[in-house]
Amino acid sequence: MMKKFCLLTLLVASLLLIAPCLYAEGFGRPGYHDASLTHDGRTRTYMVYIPTIYIVQKPQSVPLVIVLHGNGENAKNAAHITGFSQKANTEGFIVVYPNGTGWIGKNKFLTWNSGNCCGFAVEHDIDDTGFIRALIEKLAKELPIDPKRIYATGISNGAMMSYRLGCELSDRIAAIGPVAGALNIQDCRPAHPLSVVIFHGKDDQHVLYKGGKSLKMADGRERADTPVSYAATFWAKNNQCSADPQTEEKGRIITDLYTGGSSGTEVLVYSIKGGGHAWPGGKKRGYFNADTPVSEVPATDLIWEFFKSHPKQ
């Protein structure tokens, strides 16, 4: 009995030693952690997910995936819709779900300042790029984040924000994965090459696949979006990829892959025939006229596989 007790004690002590980084700054257990930081005079909130794998492994450095919610939603919505926390458990990366800003407070009806969208964040010229930079720096001090494997994705207004991060934060972010968004930054000048994977439904009525004024404006405001082709061409040219993509069509899915970019960068576009304004393969969003996600395209799995293959060089 004494021998078993000693072995158990040794095991527990070993587990505590192999994951010391999690016992700083409140990250002492796997799962969700609510946290905040002050940026530009505002208290900004976010939710971090620590995967269970860190209880049994000692991480030298791990990837960080930033997941940005859509217009009027929040961090919890983003986690529910995308399922990125479940993916983190199997693949061993950390996820952070930041919150935008809004009129009501308490993480309700939040938006991102992604250029010409949306709501409160645009009207008050919120420095969301600065907030995400500060968030990355804070997490890098608290957790063993690999500086070459920091990624950003999001849906709708969050996808637009991920585009903006690509424009303004390419020194920190290796790749972005916009879903159902548009590149609406007029003066986008990335300082470094950046890999991009794009998902967009061809029947999206909120952010039109071919660009222009959306038929269903989530916040009731006038807004014209650029087409998906504009984003694909912009990033391919910025990365010095091949001008002509490798195109493949399978069922409802059309993929366009631009290869040969600087520092190993690529641009990959998933166009979904019949797809609406939703996270492919994910959960349906909460508002009353939300589109049903297509099941044939597991966006979260595909985004992670793309991210994993495209660290910063």
C-alpha positions, 0 to 999 in steps of 0.5 A: 500500500505504501509503495502505491501511495509513493508512486501516486505521489510521484505521478502527481508531482511529475504532472505539476512539473511538466506543465509549469506555464499553466500555473501562472496568470490564472491558467492553472487548469484546462478549459475556458478562462475569462480574462481582460486587459486595458487598451486605449482606455477601455477594458477589453475582455476575452476568453482563452481555451487551454486544451486538456493535452497540457495536463500530460505534456510539457509544451515548449511552444504552442500555436495560438489561434485567434477566433473572432465573432460576427456582428452582434455576437461575442466570444461564447458565440464564436466558440459554439459556432466554430468548435475550435476548442474541440479541435484544440483538444485533439491538435494541441493548440491554444485558442483565444476568443476576443470580444468586440465592443458595443453599446449595451456592454456585458458582451452583448451585440458586439462589433469589430472595427474592420474598416467600413463595418460594423456598428459601435466599433466603426462609429467610435473608431475603436482600435481593434488592431491595437487590442489584438496586438496587445492581447497577443503580447499579453498571452505570449508572456503568460503562455508558451506561444510560438511566435511563428504560429499565431493565426487569426480567423473569424466569421462575417464582421470577424472575418472582415477583422481578420482581413484587417489584421492581415493588413496591419498585423502581418509582423505577428500573424502567420496566416488568416482564415476569413469565413463569409467576410470581405476585404474592405480595407482601402489602404491594405499594406501588409509588411510581410507575406501572409498565407490566406484561406478563404471560405465563402458561400456563393449564395451569401446574401449578407456579404455578397460573393461577387461584392456590392451592397448586401441584400441583408444588412445585419446592422441596417447600414449602407455598405458595399463589400469587395468580391471574394475574387478581389481578396484572393487576387490581392493576397496572391499578388501581395505574396507574389504567388502564381497569377493563375490558381489551380482550380478543382471542383468537387460537388458543391465545392470549388477550390482555387489554390495560388502557390509559390508565394514568398516565404512559402505563402499560399492563398486558398479559396473555398467557394461553396455553391448554395452556401449562405452566410454561415460557418461551414460544418459548424453550428447555426448562428443565433439570430432569427434569419441565420443561414444553415451551415453546409455540412460537406465542408468542415471549415474548422478542420480545413482552416487548422490544416492550412494554418498548421502547414503555413507557419511564419518563415 
